[in-house]
Amino acid sequence: MPHIEFNGKKYELNEEGFLTHPEEWNKDIAILLAKQEEGIEELTEAHWAVINYIRQYYLENKLAPMVRKICQNTGIQLKGIYDLFPSGPAQGACKLAGLPKPDGCV
């Protein structure tokens, strides 16, 4: 199984680069996943707004939010979400937020 290493600890990833154990997520892992899995060199304040919203929503509801909710609650338009996360909100943003891969579209 693929993995990433950070501070001497291995974090398991599935075949698409999502954390196998979402409870192990932290901001340093998000930064590492951004660089290694998504090709994003720096997470901006806008990235964190999306990541933090998605993560909080997941912790409260046990599922990823629909993209419409992400846009409404972060103030970032859909095009802006795709500019921040070129692989999209389900693939990129959810991955960096430490969520399991969503079953459907977010």
Residue pairs with C-beta under 8 A, 6 or more apart in sequence:
1 12
1 13
1 14
1 20
2 12
2 13
2 14
2 15
2 17
3 10
3 11
3 12
3 13
4 10
4 11
4 13
4 29
4 32
4 33
4 36
5 11
6 28
6 29
6 32
7 28
11 19
11 20
11 21
11 24
11 29
12 19
12 20
12 21
13 19
13 20
13 37
14 20
14 101
16 91
16 95
16 101
17 33
17 37
17 95
18 94
18 95
18 99
18 100
18 101
19 25
19 29
19 33
19 95
19 98
19 100
22 58
22 98
22 99
22 100
24 98
25 55
25 97
25 98
29 98
30 43
30 51
30 96
30 97
30 98
31 43
33 95
33 96
34 40
34 41
34 43
34 47
34 96
35 41
37 95
38 85
38 86
38 87
38 92
38 95
38 96
39 86
40 47
40 85
40 92
40 96
43 51
43 96
44 84
46 74
46 76
46 80
46 84
47 84
47 85
47 96
49 74
49 75
49 76
50 70
50 74
50 76
50 81
50 84
50 85
50 89
50 93
50 97
51 93
51 96
51 97
52 97
53 65
53 70
53 73
53 74
54 64
54 65
54 70
54 89
54 93
54 94
54 97
54 99
54 106
55 97
55 98
55 99
57 64
57 65
57 69
58 64
58 65
58 97
58 99
63 102
64 90
64 94
64 99
64 102
64 106
65 73
65 106
66 105
66 106
67 78
67 81
67 89
67 105
67 106
70 76
70 81
70 89
70 93
70 106
71 77
71 78
71 81
76 84
81 88
81 89
81 93
82 88
82 89
84 92
84 93
85 91
85 92
85 93
85 96
86 92
87 95
89 106
90 101
90 102
90 105
90 106
91 101
93 106
94 101
94 102
94 106
95 101
